[in-house]
Amino acid sequence: MRYTWLDEYLLSKKGVTKDLKKEWNWIRYQVGEKLFAAVCLGDDDKPYYITLKLDPVEGDFLRRQYEDIVPGYYMNKEHWNSVRPDGNVPDELLKDLLDKSYGLVLGGLSKKKQKEILEDVVPEIG
């Protein structure tokens, strides 16, 4: 995969967790327990796609501009997009798209959850 910085970049964002969904063979990145990016692995455990969420209009526009951006792999094709990990999407563009995906998913969480994540507030128990 050409985007060797991806894991470190995503994990540097506030509130991000990472796991491996073994039955899908996906490395998932979540904020507030909601998926915002995934590295989809092939049968050889090598990255097959990087999947992320975008505004539908922007996703459609980018798919027309870059052959390495396609409708979301095994996801809603309107809101999710997949990027080929060895393609020609510039690093800075992919970082921008990952930032937007994180922002969309974070923005969809409750205001209380957003505040907890952004301010590193530990929720009270009980």
C-alpha positions in Angstrom: 0.0 0.0 0.0 1.4 3.4 -0.9 -0.3 5.3 1.9 2.0 4.1 4.7 1.0 7.0 6.9 -2.7 6.1 7.0 -2.8 4.2 10.3 -0.8 6.8 12.3 -2.8 9.6 10.7 -6.2 8.2 11.6 -5.2 7.2 15.1 -4.0 10.7 15.8 -7.5 12.0 15.6 -9.4 12.5 18.9 -11.5 9.6 20.0 -10.5 7.2 17.2 -10.4 3.4 17.9 -9.2 0.7 15.6 -10.0 -3.0 15.4 -10.0 -5.9 13.0 -13.4 -7.2 12.0 -12.2 -10.7 11.3 -15.3 -12.0 9.5 -15.0 -9.1 7.0 -11.2 -8.9 7.1 -11.4 -5.2 7.5 -9.3 -2.9 9.7 -12.0 -0.5 11.0 -11.4 3.0 12.3 -14.3 4.4 14.4 -15.2 7.5 16.3 -17.9 7.2 19.0 -18.3 3.6 18.0 -19.3 4.6 14.4 -17.2 3.6 11.4 -15.7 6.4 9.4 -12.9 4.6 7.6 -11.8 1.1 6.9 -8.9 -0.7 5.2 -10.5 -3.7 3.4 -8.1 -6.6 3.2 -8.0 -9.2 0.4 -7.6 -12.9 0.8 -3.9 -12.4 1.0 -4.4 -9.9 3.9 -3.1 -7.0 1.8 -5.1 -3.8 1.5 -7.7 -4.0 -1.3 -9.6 -0.7 -0.7 -9.6 2.2 1.7 -13.3 3.0 2.4 -14.6 6.3 3.7 -17.7 8.4 4.0 -18.3 11.5 1.9 -21.1 13.9 1.0 -22.8 12.2 -1.9 -22.2 15.1 -4.3 -18.5 15.3 -3.5 -18.2 11.5 -3.8 -19.8 11.5 -7.2 -17.6 14.3 -8.4 -14.4 12.6 -7.2 -15.3 9.3 -8.8 -15.5 11.1 -12.1 -12.1 12.7 -11.5 -10.1 9.7 -10.3 -10.4 6.2 -11.6 -9.0 5.0 -8.3 -12.0 6.3 -6.4 -15.0 4.0 -6.8 -18.4 3.5 -5.1 -18.1 2.1 -1.5 -17.0 -1.5 -1.5 -19.7 -3.5 0.3 -21.2 -0.2 1.6 -24.0 2.2 0.6 -22.8 3.4 -2.8 -24.3 6.9 -2.3 -22.5 7.8 0.9 -19.4 5.6 0.9 -16.4 5.6 -1.4 -13.5 3.3 -1.8 -9.9 4.3 -2.8 -7.5 1.8 -4.3 -4.5 1.7 -2.0 -1.9 1.6 -4.8 -3.7 4.1 -7.0 -3.0 7.7 -8.1 -5.0 9.6 -5.5 -2.6 12.2 -4.1 -1.8 11.8 -0.4 -3.0 15.3 0.5 -6.4 14.6 -1.2 -6.8 11.3 0.6 -6.0 13.0 4.0 -8.6 15.7 3.2 -11.2 12.9 2.4 -10.4 11.1 5.6 -10.7 14.3 7.5 -14.1 14.9 5.9 -15.3 11.4 6.7 -14.2 11.7 10.3 -16.1 15.1 10.5 -19.2 13.7 9.0 -19.4 10.8 11.4 -18.4 12.8 14.4 -21.0 15.4 13.4 -23.7 12.7 13.3 -23.1 11.9 17.0 -25.0 13.5 19.8 -23.7 16.9 21.0 -22.9 15.3 24.4 -20.9 12.5 22.7 -19.1 15.0 20.5 -18.1 17.1 23.5 -16.8 14.0 25.3 -14.7 13.0 22.4 -13.3 16.5 21.5 -12.6 17.5 25.1 -11.4 14.0 26.2 -14.1 14.0 28.9 -14.5 10.7 30.7 -18.2 10.0 31.0 -19.5 9.5 34.5 -20.5 6.0 35.5 -23.7 5.3 37.4 
